[in-house]
Amino acid sequence: MTKILVTGGSGYIGSHTVLQLLESGQEVVVIDNLCNSSPESLKRVSELTGKDITFVKGDIRNYHDLAEIFRNHNISHVIHFAGLKAVGESVSAPLNYYENNVFGTINLCHVMHNFGVKNIVFSSSATVYGDPQALPLKETMPTGVPTNPYGHSKLMVEHVLRDLYASDNSWNIALLRYFNPVGAHASGQIGEDPNGIPNNLMPFISQTATGKRAELAIFGNDYDTHDGTGVRDYIHVEDLANGHLLALQALDKKPGVLTVNLGTGTGYSVLDMVKAFGAASGVTIPYKIVARRTGDVAACYADPSYAKETLDWEAHKNLADMCLDTWRWQSQNPHGYGS
């Protein structure tokens, strides 16, 4: 039986996708260097599914680590999550982002080519659109100038993969542009467990709700939005994971390069999220307004209609689901996988 290699598979989105792959009957191999994840996530995925996962602690920048996997396993497809993802950190340490995200992907593609594996689903980002000139964002809109090195690295990888396809049409590539993943598995057993200070809003809110953090910092309340705080398209991680399974199927049916937004099409502000999380948890979230963050845009949300057309995918979980599932995960695991 062929297997699917999931790079960065013990991370937040990776672990939820691995779970759904196993539930759909796929065999999975995970490579992860655990720089921002825990092996406990895959242990729990294995317990939830009753299935084994082949895990390799390794780095996509290391040719030998990858080649060993392809040599020992009959890999047919790759889902590529591995990469650094903190916007603020990318501004202060850009070389790390280009090395991990861009060079790491190039190395992965070299190994795939050498072993004759040419099916890849890439974890891209809505940041490739830059500061949105119009909303909602459609795949036909031009990519902009990303506002930070993280976004630049994702756009560079998209260019690399498109050029690879142009040079060899036997590649099948899906570029999935995520909006803002939140939520957790309904069991409360796996969820988002960032190392150190969170980079995303929802873990900040949930850690404040449990008392792990004294208050939430809201970066700016003077944006051109309905309440002055930044508006984003939040998507439940289980819906997002499902998009990867459908992308694999789409590549088998219609080869080529597929570029798809994965979002709900609805934008919520930071204050909307604080209010919704308070309602789900029954906890009042203390917050303070601080200065804007470099690289943030006022609003960003998707037009998800192309995902419905090409993948038959749409988001099923709403804002209440996102908040309830996050609260279940955080309250059961106040210190994440170290609980």
C-alpha atoms as one frame of an Amber mdcrd trajectory, in Angstrom:
protein
   0.000   0.000   0.000   1.212   3.488  -0.768   1.753   5.940   2.043   1.377
   9.660   2.494   4.325  11.601   3.894   3.222  14.463   6.137   6.011  16.953
   6.875   5.460  18.844  10.124   2.798  16.286  10.959   3.019  16.594  14.738
   2.150  20.307  14.609  -1.261  21.876  15.077  -2.744  21.535  11.576  -0.564
  18.528  10.739  -1.804  16.408  13.644  -5.461  17.086  12.826  -4.810  16.180
   9.186  -2.952  12.992  10.133  -5.954  11.988  12.252  -8.343  12.439   9.325
  -5.992  10.612   6.946  -5.881   7.632   9.306  -9.666   7.703   9.729 -10.022
   7.617   5.926  -7.882   4.463   5.711  -4.579   5.991   4.581  -1.161   4.921
   5.829   0.886   7.850   7.092   4.557   8.635   7.688   5.347  11.827   9.618
   8.625  13.743   9.639   8.984  16.570  12.158  11.962  18.167  13.923   9.701
  19.032  16.907  10.973  22.638  17.020   7.421  23.861  17.609   5.448  20.717
  18.353   5.263  17.734  20.688   5.423  13.971  20.011   2.495  13.707  22.439
   0.158  15.014  19.702   0.746  11.953  17.504   0.556   9.615  20.494  -2.938
  10.990  21.122  -3.863  10.784  17.424  -2.843   7.115  17.518  -4.999   6.546
  20.621  -7.996   8.349  19.088  -7.832   6.374  15.826  -6.505   3.045  17.141
  -3.926   3.141  14.334  -0.141   3.293  14.203   1.805   6.236  12.771   5.341
   5.913  11.482   7.169   8.890  12.999  10.644  10.079  12.012  12.337  12.839
  13.987  14.129  14.646  11.197  14.463  17.902   9.312  13.307  18.693   5.778
  16.541  20.656   5.277  18.470  17.387   5.664  18.543  15.423   2.392  19.541
  12.212   4.182  16.599  12.375   6.613  14.147  12.642   3.737  15.858  10.146
   1.442  15.762   7.485   4.170  11.973   7.838   4.354  11.490   7.548   0.596
  13.905   4.605   0.471  12.098   2.697   3.230   8.459   3.547   2.470   6.360
   3.461  -0.663   5.424   7.174  -0.568   2.899   8.294  -3.198   1.913  11.796
  -2.012   3.348  14.480   0.259   1.406  16.957   2.396   3.904  19.669   3.263
   3.278  21.586   6.502   6.836  21.832   7.859   7.959  25.435   8.225   8.185
  28.357  10.608   5.013  30.438  10.897   5.324  33.333  13.370   4.868  36.680
  11.632   6.645  38.726  14.317   9.566  36.311  14.580   9.960  36.350  10.799
  10.553  40.103  10.940  13.326  39.718  13.538  14.857  36.506  12.118  14.164
  36.490   8.360  17.061  34.196   7.422  15.617  31.398   9.550  12.340  31.702
   7.644  13.939  31.621   4.206  16.155  28.698   5.204  13.388  26.599   6.752
  10.498  27.457   4.492  12.127  28.024   1.102  15.321  25.950   1.172  13.530
  23.188   3.099  10.882  22.934   0.351  13.494  22.951  -2.426  15.334  20.124
  -0.653  12.073  18.189  -0.283  11.321  18.609  -4.002  14.809  17.365  -4.936
  14.244  14.201  -2.918  10.730  13.711  -4.298  12.045  14.069  -7.854  14.860
  11.587  -7.232  12.384   9.000  -5.946   9.764   9.644  -8.628   7.118  11.104
  -6.296   5.435  14.133  -7.856   2.231  14.745  -5.884   2.405  17.499  -3.255
  -0.130  19.513  -1.264   1.520  22.680   0.062   0.477  24.597   3.151   0.435
  28.177   1.843  -1.171  31.255   3.345  -3.486  34.157   2.623  -0.517  36.403
   3.455   0.618  35.913  -0.180  -2.067  38.443  -1.192  -0.268  41.172   0.766
  -2.384  44.098   1.941  -5.737  43.253   0.294  -6.737  45.754  -2.381 -10.266
  44.323  -2.466 -12.310  41.875  -0.396 -13.233  39.073  -0.368 -10.013  37.578
  -1.710 -10.329  35.396  -4.802  -7.676  33.066  -6.221  -7.743  35.029  -9.499
  -6.525  38.183  -7.728  -2.822  38.934  -8.138  -0.542  38.114  -5.252   0.650
  41.299  -3.609   3.762  42.240  -1.694   3.521  40.279   1.558   3.890  42.498
   4.617   6.449  40.250   6.374   9.175  37.648   5.638   6.850  34.788   6.631
   4.474  35.812   3.824   7.400  36.323   1.432   8.627  32.793   2.164   5.202
  31.287   1.404   4.933  33.236  -1.860   8.482  32.220  -2.841   7.579  28.560
  -2.339   4.486  29.014  -4.513   6.751  30.426  -7.253   9.195  27.532  -6.829
   6.404  24.964  -7.171   4.818  26.687 -10.178   8.192  26.881 -11.925   8.771
  23.215 -11.127   5.479  22.327 -12.790   6.283  24.530 -15.803   9.532  22.588
 -16.239   7.885  19.174 -15.792   4.114  18.783 -16.261   4.107  15.385 -14.564
   4.055  17.146 -11.177   0.677  17.540  -9.440   0.622  20.432  -6.993  -2.056
  21.905  -4.728  -1.367  25.312  -3.181  -3.776  25.741  -0.264  -3.968  29.330
   0.943  -5.167  29.193   4.552  -6.871  31.975   6.348  -6.812  31.793  10.190
  -6.952  28.272  11.659  -8.529  27.964  15.130 -10.364  25.345  17.160  -9.382
  21.837  18.211 -10.474  18.240  17.817 -13.908  17.668  19.348 -12.414  15.158
  21.826 -10.340  17.906  23.469  -7.320  15.604  23.120  -5.428  17.487  20.388
  -5.247  21.213  19.773  -2.941  24.192  19.379   0.004  24.134  21.782   2.477
  26.864  20.785   5.937  26.887  22.329   6.470  29.985  24.471   4.465  33.074
  23.584   1.620  32.323  21.132   1.712  33.917  17.681  -1.996  33.646  16.999
  -5.030  35.229  18.615  -7.002  32.183  19.758  -4.307  30.616  22.002  -3.791
  34.044  23.592  -7.525  34.304  24.329  -7.801  30.732  25.641  -4.659  31.004
  27.789  -6.044  34.234  29.249  -9.352  32.471  29.960  -7.566  29.738  31.961
  -5.542  32.332  33.903  -2.248  31.292  32.326  -1.997  34.877  31.039  -3.156
  37.953  32.969  -4.740  39.727  30.012  -5.030  39.754  26.249  -3.132  42.395
  24.268  -5.140  43.680  21.290  -2.855  45.234  18.685  -4.610  48.405  17.554
  -8.230  49.616  17.695  -7.979  52.266  14.984  -8.280  50.100  11.867 -10.970
  50.800   9.277 -13.240  47.991  10.531 -16.613  47.874  12.294 -15.058  48.153
  15.775 -11.523  49.342  14.953  -9.851  45.962  15.623  -8.400  43.713  12.922
 -10.809  41.458  11.016  -9.822  37.935   9.928 -11.401  34.858   8.412 -11.211
  32.206  11.154 -11.533  28.594  10.016 -11.927  25.523  12.217  -8.850  23.296
  12.044 -10.995  20.216  11.367 -12.526  21.901   8.306  -9.031  22.919   7.230
  -7.684  19.373   7.646 -10.539  18.039   5.524  -9.476  20.415   2.740  -6.147
  18.550   2.502  -7.819  15.181   2.050 -10.038  16.595  -0.680  -7.014  18.251
  -2.329  -5.269  14.850  -2.520  -8.325  13.423  -4.258  -8.550  16.402  -6.615
  -4.919  15.992  -7.704  -5.571  12.360  -8.612  -8.644  13.314 -10.666  -7.374
  16.507 -12.279  -3.575  16.761 -12.384  -1.746  20.078 -12.663  -1.407  23.052
 -10.341  -4.417  23.860  -8.179  -4.551  27.073  -6.127  -7.354  27.241  -3.560
  -8.365  29.539  -0.690  -9.464  27.710   2.454 -11.578  30.097   4.504 -15.183
  30.554   5.560 -15.847  33.788   3.720 -16.836  35.543   6.964 -14.622  38.033
   8.772 -14.641  38.463  12.555 -12.827  41.182  14.501 -10.594  40.593  17.511
 -13.337  41.946  19.781 -15.900  39.663  18.081 -13.649  36.711  18.949 -13.203
  37.850  22.553 -16.977  38.138  22.966 -17.690  34.759  21.326 -15.041  33.008
  23.420 -16.422  34.573  26.589 -19.871  33.229  25.697 -18.506  29.721  25.003
 -16.357  29.522  28.137 -18.418  31.549  30.587 -15.232  33.487  31.413 -14.760
  37.246  31.008 -11.564  37.828  29.014  -9.574  40.809  30.351  -7.831  42.767
  27.586  -5.931  45.957  26.896  -5.419  47.888  23.665  -1.771  48.284  22.626
  -0.015  49.714  19.565  -0.498  48.142  16.162   1.885  45.341  15.130   4.186
  45.808  12.158   2.947  43.794   9.185  -0.709  43.511  10.221  -3.483  44.452
   7.773  -6.916  45.829   8.687  -9.054  43.053   7.228  -8.602  39.804   5.341
 -11.223  37.220   4.406 -11.771  34.734   1.620 -14.169  34.080  -1.194 -14.430
  30.284  -0.669 -16.533  29.561  -3.769 -13.636  28.128  -5.834 -12.896  25.575
  -3.085 -16.515  24.406  -3.351 -16.253  24.228  -7.141 -12.913  22.397  -7.381
 -12.696  20.351  -4.166 -16.371  20.154  -3.191 -15.130  21.625   0.080 -16.813
  24.078   2.416 -16.490  24.978   6.077 -19.088  23.289   8.295 -18.118  24.527
  11.759 -19.205  27.970  12.933 -17.723  30.506  15.349 -19.410  28.909  18.373
 -17.915  25.517  17.419 -14.474  27.104  17.082 -14.678  28.657  20.533 -16.254
  25.660  22.305 -13.688  23.228  20.884 -10.799  25.541  21.750 -12.112  25.946
  25.311 -12.530  22.176  25.722  -8.922  21.609  24.597  -7.472  24.441  26.704
  -9.438  23.689  29.870  -8.591  19.961  29.692  -4.954  20.730  28.817  -4.096
  24.043  30.556  -0.384  23.520  29.848  -0.897  21.988  26.416   0.715  18.617
  25.788   2.846  19.130  28.880  -0.273  18.913  31.082
